[in-house]
Amino acid sequence: MKKLNCFNVGIYVRLSRDDNNGNLESMSISNQKQILSDYVKEKGWDLVETYVEM
């Protein structure tokens, strides 16, 4: 079956000032990545890049 509206996409996640608890990657970042990755997958798009701002 051919994918309709197949796009190459990137996701952008950022660290909240309130969430900087000294870890290299906060739980907020991990949660954002998971939520956005799931959304991209649900849409049938191809995730090609993840941008992280800390």
mmCIF entry with sequence, helices, sheets and N, C-alpha, C, O atoms, coordinates in Angstrom:
data_MODEL
# 
_entry.id   MODEL 
# 
_entity.id                         1 
_entity.type                       polymer 
_entity.pdbx_number_of_molecules   1 
# 
_entity_poly.entity_id                      1 
_entity_poly.type                           'polypeptide(L)' 
_entity_poly.nstd_linkage                   no 
_entity_poly.nstd_monomer                   no 
_entity_poly.pdbx_seq_one_letter_code       MKKLNCFNVGIYVRLSRDDNNGNLESMSISNQKQILSDYVKEKGWDLVETYVEM 
_entity_poly.pdbx_seq_one_letter_code_can   MKKLNCFNVGIYVRLSRDDNNGNLESMSISNQKQILSDYVKEKGWDLVETYVEM 
_entity_poly.pdbx_strand_id                 A 
# 
loop_
_entity_poly_seq.entity_id 
_entity_poly_seq.num 
_entity_poly_seq.mon_id 
_entity_poly_seq.hetero 
1 1  MET n 
1 2  LYS n 
1 3  LYS n 
1 4  LEU n 
1 5  ASN n 
1 6  CYS n 
1 7  PHE n 
1 8  ASN n 
1 9  VAL n 
1 10 GLY n 
1 11 ILE n 
1 12 TYR n 
1 13 VAL n 
1 14 ARG n 
1 15 LEU n 
1 16 SER n 
1 17 ARG n 
1 18 ASP n 
1 19 ASP n 
1 20 ASN n 
1 21 ASN n 
1 22 GLY n 
1 23 ASN n 
1 24 LEU n 
1 25 GLU n 
1 26 SER n 
1 27 MET n 
1 28 SER n 
1 29 ILE n 
1 30 SER n 
1 31 ASN n 
1 32 GLN n 
1 33 LYS n 
1 34 GLN n 
1 35 ILE n 
1 36 LEU n 
1 37 SER n 
1 38 ASP n 
1 39 TYR n 
1 40 VAL n 
1 41 LYS n 
1 42 GLU n 
1 43 LYS n 
1 44 GLY n 
1 45 TRP n 
1 46 ASP n 
1 47 LEU n 
1 48 VAL n 
1 49 GLU n 
1 50 THR n 
1 51 TYR n 
1 52 VAL n 
1 53 GLU n 
1 54 MET n 
# 
_struct_asym.id          A 
_struct_asym.entity_id   1 
# 
loop_
_struct_conf.conf_type_id 
_struct_conf.id 
_struct_conf.pdbx_PDB_helix_id 
_struct_conf.beg_label_comp_id 
_struct_conf.beg_label_asym_id 
_struct_conf.beg_label_seq_id 
_struct_conf.pdbx_beg_PDB_ins_code 
_struct_conf.end_label_comp_id 
_struct_conf.end_label_asym_id 
_struct_conf.end_label_seq_id 
_struct_conf.pdbx_end_PDB_ins_code 
_struct_conf.beg_auth_comp_id 
_struct_conf.beg_auth_asym_id 
_struct_conf.beg_auth_seq_id 
_struct_conf.end_auth_comp_id 
_struct_conf.end_auth_asym_id 
_struct_conf.end_auth_seq_id 
_struct_conf.pdbx_PDB_helix_class 
_struct_conf.details 
_struct_conf.pdbx_PDB_helix_length 
HELX_P HELX_P1 AA1 ARG A 17 ? ASP A 19 ? ARG A 17 ASP A 19 5 ? 3  
HELX_P HELX_P2 AA2 MET A 27 ? LYS A 43 ? MET A 27 LYS A 43 1 ? 17 
# 
_struct_conf_type.id          HELX_P 
_struct_conf_type.criteria    ? 
_struct_conf_type.reference   ? 
# 
_struct_sheet.id               AA1 
_struct_sheet.type             ? 
_struct_sheet.number_strands   2 
_struct_sheet.details          ? 
# 
_struct_sheet_order.sheet_id     AA1 
_struct_sheet_order.range_id_1   1 
_struct_sheet_order.range_id_2   2 
_struct_sheet_order.offset       ? 
_struct_sheet_order.sense        parallel 
# 
loop_
_struct_sheet_range.sheet_id 
_struct_sheet_range.id 
_struct_sheet_range.beg_label_comp_id 
_struct_sheet_range.beg_label_asym_id 
_struct_sheet_range.beg_label_seq_id 
_struct_sheet_range.pdbx_beg_PDB_ins_code 
_struct_sheet_range.end_label_comp_id 
_struct_sheet_range.end_label_asym_id 
_struct_sheet_range.end_label_seq_id 
_struct_sheet_range.pdbx_end_PDB_ins_code 
_struct_sheet_range.beg_auth_comp_id 
_struct_sheet_range.beg_auth_asym_id 
_struct_sheet_range.beg_auth_seq_id 
_struct_sheet_range.end_auth_comp_id 
_struct_sheet_range.end_auth_asym_id 
_struct_sheet_range.end_auth_seq_id 
AA1 1 ASN A 8  ? ARG A 14 ? ASN A 8  ARG A 14 
AA1 2 ASP A 46 ? GLU A 53 ? ASP A 46 GLU A 53 
# 
loop_
_atom_site.group_PDB 
_atom_site.id 
_atom_site.type_symbol 
_atom_site.label_atom_id 
_atom_site.label_alt_id 
_atom_site.label_comp_id 
_atom_site.label_asym_id 
_atom_site.label_entity_id 
_atom_site.label_seq_id 
_atom_site.pdbx_PDB_ins_code 
_atom_site.Cartn_x 
_atom_site.Cartn_y 
_atom_site.Cartn_z 
_atom_site.occupancy 
_atom_site.B_iso_or_equiv 
_atom_site.pdbx_formal_charge 
_atom_site.auth_seq_id 
_atom_site.auth_comp_id 
_atom_site.auth_asym_id 
_atom_site.auth_atom_id 
_atom_site.pdbx_PDB_model_num 
ATOM 1   N N  . MET A 1 1  ? 0.830  -1.175 0.000  1.00 0.00 ? 1  MET A N  1 
ATOM 2   C CA . MET A 1 1  ? 0.000  0.000  0.000  1.00 0.00 ? 1  MET A CA 1 
ATOM 3   C C  . MET A 1 1  ? 0.885  1.252  0.000  1.00 0.00 ? 1  MET A C  1 
ATOM 4   O O  . MET A 1 1  ? 1.830  1.340  0.783  1.00 0.00 ? 1  MET A O  1 
ATOM 5   N N  . LYS A 1 2  ? 0.590  2.193  -0.850 1.00 0.00 ? 2  LYS A N  1 
ATOM 6   C CA . LYS A 1 2  ? 1.356  3.425  -0.954 1.00 0.00 ? 2  LYS A CA 1 
ATOM 7   C C  . LYS A 1 2  ? 0.979  4.386  0.172  1.00 0.00 ? 2  LYS A C  1 
ATOM 8   O O  . LYS A 1 2  ? -0.198 4.554  0.492  1.00 0.00 ? 2  LYS A O  1 
ATOM 9   N N  . LYS A 1 3  ? 2.003  5.017  0.770  1.00 0.00 ? 3  LYS A N  1 
ATOM 10  C CA . LYS A 1 3  ? 1.757  6.015  1.795  1.00 0.00 ? 3  LYS A CA 1 
ATOM 11  C C  . LYS A 1 3  ? 1.261  7.293  1.146  1.00 0.00 ? 3  LYS A C  1 
ATOM 12  O O  . LYS A 1 3  ? 1.806  7.734  0.134  1.00 0.00 ? 3  LYS A O  1 
ATOM 13  N N  . LEU A 1 4  ? 0.236  7.882  1.721  1.00 0.00 ? 4  LEU A N  1 
ATOM 14  C CA . LEU A 1 4  ? -0.231 9.186  1.271  1.00 0.00 ? 4  LEU A CA 1 
ATOM 15  C C  . LEU A 1 4  ? 0.409  10.256 2.145  1.00 0.00 ? 4  LEU A C  1 
ATOM 16  O O  . LEU A 1 4  ? 0.590  10.062 3.347  1.00 0.00 ? 4  LEU A O  1 
ATOM 17  N N  . ASN A 1 5  ? 0.745  11.371 1.542  1.00 0.00 ? 5  ASN A N  1 
ATOM 18  C CA . ASN A 1 5  ? 1.321  12.484 2.284  1.00 0.00 ? 5  ASN A CA 1 
ATOM 19  C C  . ASN A 1 5  ? 2.527  12.066 3.116  1.00 0.00 ? 5  ASN A C  1 
ATOM 20  O O  . ASN A 1 5  ? 2.609  12.378 4.304  1.00 0.00 ? 5  ASN A O  1 
ATOM 21  N N  . CYS A 1 6  ? 3.452  11.368 2.494  1.00 0.00 ? 6  CYS A N  1 
ATOM 22  C CA . CYS A 1 6  ? 4.665  10.951 3.198  1.00 0.00 ? 6  CYS A CA 1 
ATOM 23  C C  . CYS A 1 6  ? 5.671  12.099 3.145  1.00 0.00 ? 6  CYS A C  1 
ATOM 24  O O  . CYS A 1 6  ? 6.075  12.546 2.072  1.00 0.00 ? 6  CYS A O  1 
ATOM 25  N N  . PHE A 1 7  ? 6.059  12.558 4.318  1.00 0.00 ? 7  PHE A N  1 
ATOM 26  C CA . PHE A 1 7  ? 6.980  13.672 4.413  1.00 0.00 ? 7  PHE A CA 1 
ATOM 27  C C  . PHE A 1 7  ? 8.199  13.259 5.234  1.00 0.00 ? 7  PHE A C  1 
ATOM 28  O O  . PHE A 1 7  ? 8.095  12.433 6.140  1.00 0.00 ? 7  PHE A O  1 
ATOM 29  N N  . ASN A 1 8  ? 9.345  13.837 4.912  1.00 0.00 ? 8  ASN A N  1 
ATOM 30  C CA . ASN A 1 8  ? 10.516 13.755 5.761  1.00 0.00 ? 8  ASN A CA 1 
ATOM 31  C C  . ASN A 1 8  ? 10.414 14.919 6.738  1.00 0.00 ? 8  ASN A C  1 
ATOM 32  O O  . ASN A 1 8  ? 10.315 16.074 6.323  1.00 0.00 ? 8  ASN A O  1 
ATOM 33  N N  . VAL A 1 9  ? 10.438 14.620 8.033  1.00 0.00 ? 9  VAL A N  1 
ATOM 34  C CA . VAL A 1 9  ? 10.235 15.668 9.026  1.00 0.00 ? 9  VAL A CA 1 
ATOM 35  C C  . VAL A 1 9  ? 11.311 15.619 10.098 1.00 0.00 ? 9  VAL A C  1 
ATOM 36  O O  . VAL A 1 9  ? 11.973 14.602 10.301 1.00 0.00 ? 9  VAL A O  1 
ATOM 37  N N  . GLY A 1 10 ? 11.463 16.742 10.772 1.00 0.00 ? 10 GLY A N  1 
ATOM 38  C CA . GLY A 1 10 ? 12.304 16.843 11.950 1.00 0.00 ? 10 GLY A CA 1 
ATOM 39  C C  . GLY A 1 10 ? 11.442 17.275 13.112 1.00 0.00 ? 10 GLY A C  1 
ATOM 40  O O  . GLY A 1 10 ? 10.425 17.945 12.932 1.00 0.00 ? 10 GLY A O  1 
ATOM 41  N N  . ILE A 1 11 ? 11.855 16.888 14.309 1.00 0.00 ? 11 ILE A N  1 
ATOM 42  C CA . ILE A 1 11 ? 11.154 17.348 15.503 1.00 0.00 ? 11 ILE A CA 1 
ATOM 43  C C  . ILE A 1 11 ? 12.094 18.218 16.311 1.00 0.00 ? 11 ILE A C  1 
ATOM 44  O O  . ILE A 1 11 ? 13.313 18.058 16.253 1.00 0.00 ? 11 ILE A O  1 
ATOM 45  N N  . TYR A 1 12 ? 11.519 19.140 17.063 1.00 0.00 ? 12 TYR A N  1 
ATOM 46  C CA . TYR A 1 12 ? 12.286 20.091 17.874 1.00 0.00 ? 12 TYR A CA 1 
ATOM 47  C C  . TYR A 1 12 ? 11.811 19.988 19.309 1.00 0.00 ? 12 TYR A C  1 
ATOM 48  O O  . TYR A 1 12 ? 10.618 20.121 19.584 1.00 0.00 ? 12 TYR A O  1 
ATOM 49  N N  . VAL A 1 13 ? 12.733 19.752 20.220 1.00 0.00 ? 13 VAL A N  1 
ATOM 50  C CA . VAL A 1 13 ? 12.415 19.701 21.646 1.00 0.00 ? 13 VAL A CA 1 
ATOM 51  C C  . VAL A 1 13 ? 13.352 20.640 22.388 1.00 0.00 ? 13 VAL A C  1 
ATOM 52  O O  . VAL A 1 13 ? 14.484 20.874 21.966 1.00 0.00 ? 13 VAL A O  1 
ATOM 53  N N  . ARG A 1 14 ? 12.857 21.178 23.509 1.00 0.00 ? 14 ARG A N  1 
ATOM 54  C CA . ARG A 1 14 ? 13.708 22.108 24.251 1.00 0.00 ? 14 ARG A CA 1 
ATOM 55  C C  . ARG A 1 14 ? 13.562 21.877 25.740 1.00 0.00 ? 14 ARG A C  1 
ATOM 56  O O  . ARG A 1 14 ? 12.532 21.402 26.219 1.00 0.00 ? 14 ARG A O  1 
ATOM 57  N N  . LEU A 1 15 ? 14.604 22.219 26.453 1.00 0.00 ? 15 LEU A N  1 
ATOM 58  C CA . LEU A 1 15 ? 14.656 22.081 27.897 1.00 0.00 ? 15 LEU A CA 1 
ATOM 59  C C  . LEU A 1 15 ? 14.001 23.291 28.544 1.00 0.00 ? 15 LEU A C  1 
ATOM 60  O O  . LEU A 1 15 ? 14.319 24.432 28.211 1.00 0.00 ? 15 LEU A O  1 
ATOM 61  N N  . SER A 1 16 ? 13.095 23.039 29.458 1.00 0.00 ? 16 SER A N  1 
ATOM 62  C CA . SER A 1 16 ? 12.496 24.106 30.242 1.00 0.00 ? 16 SER A CA 1 
ATOM 63  C C  . SER A 1 16 ? 13.482 24.540 31.317 1.00 0.00 ? 16 SER A C  1 
ATOM 64  O O  . SER A 1 16 ? 14.197 23.703 31.869 1.00 0.00 ? 16 SER A O  1 
ATOM 65  N N  . ARG A 1 17 ? 13.532 25.802 31.615 1.00 0.00 ? 17 ARG A N  1 
ATOM 66  C CA . ARG A 1 17 ? 14.409 26.295 32.682 1.00 0.00 ? 17 ARG A CA 1 
ATOM 67  C C  . ARG A 1 17 ? 14.093 25.607 34.010 1.00 0.00 ? 17 ARG A C  1 
ATOM 68  O O  . ARG A 1 17 ? 14.992 25.335 34.805 1.00 0.00 ? 17 ARG A O  1 
ATOM 69  N N  . ASP A 1 18 ? 12.823 25.330 34.241 1.00 0.00 ? 18 ASP A N  1 
ATOM 70  C CA . ASP A 1 18 ? 12.392 24.707 35.491 1.00 0.00 ? 18 ASP A CA 1 
ATOM 71  C C  . ASP A 1 18 ? 12.752 23.230 35.552 1.00 0.00 ? 18 ASP A C  1 
ATOM 72  O O  . ASP A 1 18 ? 12.673 22.616 36.616 1.00 0.00 ? 18 ASP A O  1 
ATOM 73  N N  . ASP A 1 19 ? 13.144 22.659 34.427 1.00 0.00 ? 19 ASP A N  1 
ATOM 74  C CA . ASP A 1 19 ? 13.380 21.219 34.369 1.00 0.00 ? 19 ASP A CA 1 
ATOM 75  C C  . ASP A 1 19 ? 14.863 20.863 34.378 1.00 0.00 ? 19 ASP A C  1 
ATOM 76  O O  . ASP A 1 19 ? 15.207 19.682 34.331 1.00 0.00 ? 19 ASP A O  1 
ATOM 77  N N  . ASN A 1 20 ? 15.716 21.821 34.436 1.00 0.00 ? 20 ASN A N  1 
ATOM 78  C CA . ASN A 1 20 ? 17.154 21.553 34.388 1.00 0.00 ? 20 ASN A CA 1 
ATOM 79  C C  . ASN A 1 20 ? 17.626 21.033 35.745 1.00 0.00 ? 20 ASN A C  1 
ATOM 80  O O  . ASN A 1 20 ? 17.982 21.804 36.636 1.00 0.00 ? 20 ASN A O  1 
ATOM 81  N N  . ASN A 1 21 ? 17.621 19.709 35.879 1.00 0.00 ? 21 ASN A N  1 
ATOM 82  C CA . ASN A 1 21 ? 17.975 19.104 37.159 1.00 0.00 ? 21 ASN A CA 1 
ATOM 83  C C  . ASN A 1 21 ? 19.386 18.524 37.159 1.00 0.00 ? 21 ASN A C  1 
ATOM 84  O O  . ASN A 1 21 ? 19.712 17.707 38.020 1.00 0.00 ? 21 ASN A O  1 
ATOM 85  N N  . GLY A 1 22 ? 20.220 18.926 36.218 1.00 0.00 ? 22 GLY A N  1 
ATOM 86  C CA . GLY A 1 22 ? 21.596 18.471 36.193 1.00 0.00 ? 22 GLY A CA 1 
ATOM 87  C C  . GLY A 1 22 ? 21.835 17.232 35.341 1.00 0.00 ? 22 GLY A C  1 
ATOM 88  O O  . GLY A 1 22 ? 22.988 16.888 35.083 1.00 0.00 ? 22 GLY A O  1 
ATOM 89  N N  . ASN A 1 23 ? 20.792 16.559 34.903 1.00 0.00 ? 23 ASN A N  1 
ATOM 90  C CA . ASN A 1 23 ? 20.966 15.393 34.033 1.00 0.00 ? 23 ASN A CA 1 
ATOM 91  C C  . ASN A 1 23 ? 21.362 15.849 32.642 1.00 0.00 ? 23 ASN A C  1 
ATOM 92  O O  . ASN A 1 23 ? 21.049 16.965 32.228 1.00 0.00 ? 23 ASN A O  1 
ATOM 93  N N  . LEU A 1 24 ? 22.055 14.973 31.925 1.00 0.00 ? 24 LEU A N  1 
ATOM 94  C CA . LEU A 1 24 ? 22.435 15.314 30.559 1.00 0.00 ? 24 LEU A CA 1 
ATOM 95  C C  . LEU A 1 24 ? 21.204 15.490 29.690 1.00 0.00 ? 24 LEU A C  1 
ATOM 96  O O  . LEU A 1 24 ? 21.174 16.355 28.814 1.00 0.00 ? 24 LEU A O  1 
ATOM 97  N N  . GLU A 1 25 ? 20.196 14.679 29.929 1.00 0.00 ? 25 GLU A N  1 
ATOM 98  C CA . GLU A 1 25 ? 18.948 14.795 29.171 1.00 0.00 ? 25 GLU A CA 1 
ATOM 99  C C  . GLU A 1 25 ? 17.804 14.676 30.150 1.00 0.00 ? 25 GLU A C  1 
ATOM 100 O O  . GLU A 1 25 ? 17.645 13.647 30.806 1.00 0.00 ? 25 GLU A O  1 
ATOM 101 N N  . SER A 1 26 ? 17.011 15.720 30.252 1.00 0.00 ? 26 SER A N  1 
ATOM 102 C CA . SER A 1 26 ? 15.949 15.734 31.253 1.00 0.00 ? 26 SER A CA 1 
ATOM 103 C C  . SER A 1 26 ? 14.798 14.826 30.860 1.00 0.00 ? 26 SER A C  1 
ATOM 104 O O  . SER A 1 26 ? 14.683 14.396 29.713 1.00 0.00 ? 26 SER A O  1 
ATOM 105 N N  . MET A 1 27 ? 13.953 14.547 31.838 1.00 0.00 ? 27 MET A N  1 
ATOM 106 C CA . MET A 1 27 ? 12.745 13.767 31.568 1.00 0.00 ? 27 MET A CA 1 
ATOM 107 C C  . MET A 1 27 ? 11.839 14.524 30.604 1.00 0.00 ? 27 MET A C  1 
ATOM 108 O O  . MET A 1 27 ? 11.148 13.911 29.790 1.00 0.00 ? 27 MET A O  1 
ATOM 109 N N  . SER A 1 28 ? 11.840 15.846 30.690 1.00 0.00 ? 28 SER A N  1 
ATOM 110 C CA . SER A 1 28 ? 11.027 16.652 29.794 1.00 0.00 ? 28 SER A CA 1 
ATOM 111 C C  . SER A 1 28 ? 11.438 16.418 28.336 1.00 0.00 ? 28 SER A C  1 
ATOM 112 O O  . SER A 1 28 ? 10.586 16.244 27.465 1.00 0.00 ? 28 SER A O  1 
ATOM 113 N N  . ILE A 1 29 ? 12.728 16.415 28.084 1.00 0.00 ? 29 ILE A N  1 
ATOM 114 C CA . ILE A 1 29 ? 13.244 16.184 26.733 1.00 0.00 ? 29 ILE A CA 1 
ATOM 115 C C  . ILE A 1 29 ? 12.836 14.794 26.260 1.00 0.00 ? 29 ILE A C  1 
ATOM 116 O O  . ILE A 1 29 ? 12.346 14.636 25.142 1.00 0.00 ? 29 ILE A O  1 
ATOM 117 N N  . SER A 1 30 ? 13.036 13.796 27.099 1.00 0.00 ? 30 SER A N  1 
ATOM 118 C CA . SER A 1 30 ? 12.673 12.427 26.730 1.00 0.00 ? 30 SER A CA 1 
ATOM 119 C C  . SER A 1 30 ? 11.190 12.298 26.436 1.00 0.00 ? 30 SER A C  1 
ATOM 120 O O  . SER A 1 30 ? 10.795 11.654 25.464 1.00 0.00 ? 30 SER A O  1 
ATOM 121 N N  . ASN A 1 31 ? 10.369 12.916 27.278 1.00 0.00 ? 31 ASN A N  1 
ATOM 122 C CA . ASN A 1 31 ? 8.919  12.859 27.063 1.00 0.00 ? 31 ASN A CA 1 
ATOM 123 C C  . ASN A 1 31 ? 8.520  13.560 25.772 1.00 0.00 ? 31 ASN A C  1 
ATOM 124 O O  . ASN A 1 31 ? 7.687  13.051 25.021 1.00 0.00 ? 31 ASN A O  1 
ATOM 125 N N  . GLN A 1 32 ? 9.108  14.722 25.510 1.00 0.00 ? 32 GLN A N  1 
ATOM 126 C CA . GLN A 1 32 ? 8.801  15.445 24.279 1.00 0.00 ? 32 GLN A CA 1 
ATOM 127 C C  . GLN A 1 32 ? 9.169  14.610 23.054 1.00 0.00 ? 32 GLN A C  1 
ATOM 128 O O  . GLN A 1 32 ? 8.404  14.529 22.093 1.00 0.00 ? 32 GLN A O  1 
ATOM 129 N N  . LYS A 1 33 ? 10.346 13.992 23.101 1.00 0.00 ? 33 LYS A N  1 
ATOM 130 C CA . LYS A 1 33 ? 10.783 13.158 21.976 1.00 0.00 ? 33 LYS A CA 1 
ATOM 131 C C  . LYS A 1 33 ? 9.794  12.024 21.731 1.00 0.00 ? 33 LYS A C  1 
ATOM 132 O O  . LYS A 1 33 ? 9.435  11.743 20.587 1.00 0.00 ? 33 LYS A O  1 
ATOM 133 N N  . GLN A 1 34 ? 9.356  11.375 22.802 1.00 0.00 ? 34 GLN A N  1 
ATOM 134 C CA . GLN A 1 34 ? 8.438  10.251 22.668 1.00 0.00 ? 34 GLN A CA 1 
ATOM 135 C C  . GLN A 1 34 ? 7.095  10.693 22.088 1.00 0.00 ? 34 GLN A C  1 
ATOM 136 O O  . GLN A 1 34 ? 6.571  10.059 21.172 1.00 0.00 ? 34 GLN A O  1 
ATOM 137 N N  . ILE A 1 35 ? 6.548  11.768 22.617 1.00 0.00 ? 35 ILE A N  1 
ATOM 138 C CA . ILE A 1 35 ? 5.255  12.269 22.141 1.00 0.00 ? 35 ILE A CA 1 
ATOM 139 C C  . ILE A 1 35 ? 5.334  12.655 20.670 1.00 0.00 ? 35 ILE A C  1 
ATOM 140 O O  . ILE A 1 35 ? 4.467  12.281 19.880 1.00 0.00 ? 35 ILE A O  1 
ATOM 141 N N  . LEU A 1 36 ? 6.368  13.400 20.303 1.00 0.00 ? 36 LEU A N  1 
ATOM 142 C CA . LEU A 1 36 ? 6.493  13.847 18.916 1.00 0.00 ? 36 LEU A CA 1 
ATOM 143 C C  . LEU A 1 36 ? 6.822  12.697 17.966 1.00 0.00 ? 36 LEU A C  1 
ATOM 144 O O  . LEU A 1 36 ? 6.316  12.660 16.844 1.00 0.00 ? 36 LEU A O  1 
ATOM 145 N N  . SER A 1 37 ? 7.655  11.768 18.397 1.00 0.00 ? 37 SER A N  1 
ATOM 146 C CA . SER A 1 37 ? 7.971  10.600 17.566 1.00 0.00 ? 37 SER A CA 1 
ATOM 147 C C  . SER A 1 37 ? 6.724  9.763  17.313 1.00 0.00 ? 37 SER A C  1 
ATOM 148 O O  . SER A 1 37 ? 6.504  9.287  16.199 1.00 0.00 ? 37 SER A O  1 
ATOM 149 N N  . ASP A 1 38 ? 5.908  9.585  18.352 1.00 0.00 ? 38 ASP A N  1 
ATOM 150 C CA . ASP A 1 38 ? 4.651  8.841  18.197 1.00 0.00 ? 38 ASP A CA 1 
ATOM 151 C C  . ASP A 1 38 ? 3.724  9.535  17.208 1.00 0.00 ? 38 ASP A C  1 
ATOM 152 O O  . ASP A 1 38 ? 3.078  8.879  16.391 1.00 0.00 ? 38 ASP A O  1 
ATOM 153 N N  . TYR A 1 39 ? 3.659  10.860 17.281 1.00 0.00 ? 39 TYR A N  1 
ATOM 154 C CA . TYR A 1 39 ? 2.805  11.629 16.371 1.00 0.00 ? 39 TYR A CA 1 
ATOM 155 C C  . TYR A 1 39 ? 3.270  11.472 14.922 1.00 0.00 ? 39 TYR A C  1 
ATOM 156 O O  . TYR A 1 39 ? 2.461  11.263 14.017 1.00 0.00 ? 39 TYR A O  1 
ATOM 157 N N  . VAL A 1 40 ? 4.580  11.576 14.719 1.00 0.00 ? 40 VAL A N  1 
ATOM 158 C CA . VAL A 1 40 ? 5.145  11.419 13.377 1.00 0.00 ? 40 VAL A CA 1 
ATOM 159 C C  . VAL A 1 40 ? 4.831  10.025 12.835 1.00 0.00 ? 40 VAL A C  1 
ATOM 160 O O  . VAL A 1 40 ? 4.441  9.882  11.676 1.00 0.00 ? 40 VAL A O  1 
ATOM 161 N N  . LYS A 1 41 ? 4.998  9.016  13.656 1.00 0.00 ? 41 LYS A N  1 
ATOM 162 C CA . LYS A 1 41 ? 4.713  7.639  13.249 1.00 0.00 ? 41 LYS A CA 1 
ATOM 163 C C  . LYS A 1 41 ? 3.229  7.461  12.913 1.00 0.00 ? 41 LYS A C  1 
ATOM 164 O O  . LYS A 1 41 ? 2.879  6.826  11.918 1.00 0.00 ? 41 LYS A O  1 
ATOM 165 N N  . GLU A 1 42 ? 2.365  8.030  13.757 1.00 0.00 ? 42 GLU A N  1 
ATOM 166 C CA . GLU A 1 42 ? 0.913  7.954  13.538 1.00 0.00 ? 42 GLU A CA 1 
ATOM 167 C C  . GLU A 1 42 ? 0.518  8.545  12.181 1.00 0.00 ? 42 GLU A C  1 
ATOM 168 O O  . GLU A 1 42 ? -0.373 8.031  11.506 1.00 0.00 ? 42 GLU A O  1 
ATOM 169 N N  . LYS A 1 43 ? 1.184  9.617  11.795 1.00 0.00 ? 43 LYS A N  1 
ATOM 170 C CA . LYS A 1 43 ? 0.900  10.283 10.530 1.00 0.00 ? 43 LYS A CA 1 
ATOM 171 C C  . LYS A 1 43 ? 1.506  9.553  9.332  1.00 0.00 ? 43 LYS A C  1 
ATOM 172 O O  . LYS A 1 43 ? 1.157  9.840  8.187  1.00 0.00 ? 43 LYS A O  1 
ATOM 173 N N  . GLY A 1 44 ? 2.412  8.609  9.595  1.00 0.00 ? 44 GLY A N  1 
ATOM 174 C CA . GLY A 1 44 ? 3.054  7.879  8.507  1.00 0.00 ? 44 GLY A CA 1 
ATOM 175 C C  . GLY A 1 44 ? 4.211  8.629  7.883  1.00 0.00 ? 44 GLY A C  1 
ATOM 176 O O  . GLY A 1 44 ? 4.629  8.321  6.767  1.00 0.00 ? 44 GLY A O  1 
ATOM 177 N N  . TRP A 1 45 ? 4.732  9.615  8.600  1.00 0.00 ? 45 TRP A N  1 
ATOM 178 C CA . TRP A 1 45 ? 5.838  10.414 8.101  1.00 0.00 ? 45 TRP A CA 1 
ATOM 179 C C  . TRP A 1 45 ? 7.161  9.755  8.478  1.00 0.00 ? 45 TRP A C  1 
ATOM 180 O O  . TRP A 1 45 ? 7.201  8.858  9.320  1.00 0.00 ? 45 TRP A O  1 
ATOM 181 N N  . ASP A 1 46 ? 8.241  10.210 7.846  1.00 0.00 ? 46 ASP A N  1 
ATOM 182 C CA . ASP A 1 46 ? 9.579  9.698  8.132  1.00 0.00 ? 46 ASP A CA 1 
ATOM 183 C C  . ASP A 1 46 ? 10.339 10.706 8.987  1.00 0.00 ? 46 ASP A C  1 
ATOM 184 O O  . ASP A 1 46 ? 10.594 11.829 8.553  1.00 0.00 ? 46 ASP A O  1 
ATOM 185 N N  . LEU A 1 47 ? 10.695 10.305 10.192 1.00 0.00 ? 47 LEU A N  1 
ATOM 186 C CA . LEU A 1 47 ? 11.469 11.159 11.087 1.00 0.00 ? 47 LEU A CA 1 
ATOM 187 C C  . LEU A 1 47 ? 12.931 11.088 10.668 1.00 0.00 ? 47 LEU A C  1 
ATOM 188 O O  . LEU A 1 47 ? 13.554 10.029 10.739 1.00 0.00 ? 47 LEU A O  1 
ATOM 189 N N  . VAL A 1 48 ? 13.474 12.218 10.232 1.00 0.00 ? 48 VAL A N  1 
ATOM 190 C CA . VAL A 1 48 ? 14.851 12.228 9.742  1.00 0.00 ? 48 VAL A CA 1 
ATOM 191 C C  . VAL A 1 48 ? 15.816 12.977 10.659 1.00 0.00 ? 48 VAL A C  1 
ATOM 192 O O  . VAL A 1 48 ? 17.031 12.808 10.556 1.00 0.00 ? 48 VAL A O  1 
ATOM 193 N N  . GLU A 1 49 ? 15.276 13.805 11.557 1.00 0.00 ? 49 GLU A N  1 
ATOM 194 C CA . GLU A 1 49 ? 16.174 14.577 12.421 1.00 0.00 ? 49 GLU A CA 1 
ATOM 195 C C  . GLU A 1 49 ? 15.438 14.977 13.693 1.00 0.00 ? 49 GLU A C  1 
ATOM 196 O O  . GLU A 1 49 ? 14.241 15.261 13.674 1.00 0.00 ? 49 GLU A O  1 
ATOM 197 N N  . THR A 1 50 ? 16.178 14.993 14.794 1.00 0.00 ? 50 THR A N  1 
ATOM 198 C CA . THR A 1 50 ? 15.658 15.490 16.064 1.00 0.00 ? 50 THR A CA 1 
ATOM 199 C C  . THR A 1 50 ? 16.575 16.618 16.519 1.00 0.00 ? 50 THR A C  1 
ATOM 200 O O  . THR A 1 50 ? 17.785 16.434 16.650 1.00 0.00 ? 50 THR A O  1 
ATOM 201 N N  . TYR A 1 51 ? 15.995 17.771 16.755 1.00 0.00 ? 51 TYR A N  1 
ATOM 202 C CA . TYR A 1 51 ? 16.746 18.944 17.206 1.00 0.00 ? 51 TYR A CA 1 
ATOM 203 C C  . TYR A 1 51 ? 16.456 19.152 18.682 1.00 0.00 ? 51 TYR A C  1 
ATOM 204 O O  . TYR A 1 51 ? 15.299 19.175 19.100 1.00 0.00 ? 51 TYR A O  1 
ATOM 205 N N  . VAL A 1 52 ? 17.519 19.302 19.470 1.00 0.00 ? 52 VAL A N  1 
ATOM 206 C CA . VAL A 1 52 ? 17.375 19.469 20.915 1.00 0.00 ? 52 VAL A CA 1 
ATOM 207 C C  . VAL A 1 52 ? 18.050 20.767 21.337 1.00 0.00 ? 52 VAL A C  1 
ATOM 208 O O  . VAL A 1 52 ? 19.223 20.993 21.040 1.00 0.00 ? 52 VAL A O  1 
ATOM 209 N N  . GLU A 1 53 ? 17.296 21.621 22.036 1.00 0.00 ? 53 GLU A N  1 
ATOM 210 C CA . GLU A 1 53 ? 17.838 22.861 22.572 1.00 0.00 ? 53 GLU A CA 1 
ATOM 211 C C  . GLU A 1 53 ? 17.858 22.755 24.086 1.00 0.00 ? 53 GLU A C  1 
ATOM 212 O O  . GLU A 1 53 ? 16.832 22.496 24.716 1.00 0.00 ? 53 GLU A O  1 
ATOM 213 N N  . MET A 1 54 ? 19.014 22.952 24.655 1.00 0.00 ? 54 MET A N  1 
ATOM 214 C CA . MET A 1 54 ? 19.131 22.878 26.123 1.00 0.00 ? 54 MET A CA 1 
ATOM 215 C C  . MET A 1 54 ? 19.567 24.203 26.673 1.00 0.00 ? 54 MET A C  1 
ATOM 216 O O  . MET A 1 54 ? 19.723 24.347 27.886 1.00 0.00 ? 54 MET A O  1 
# 
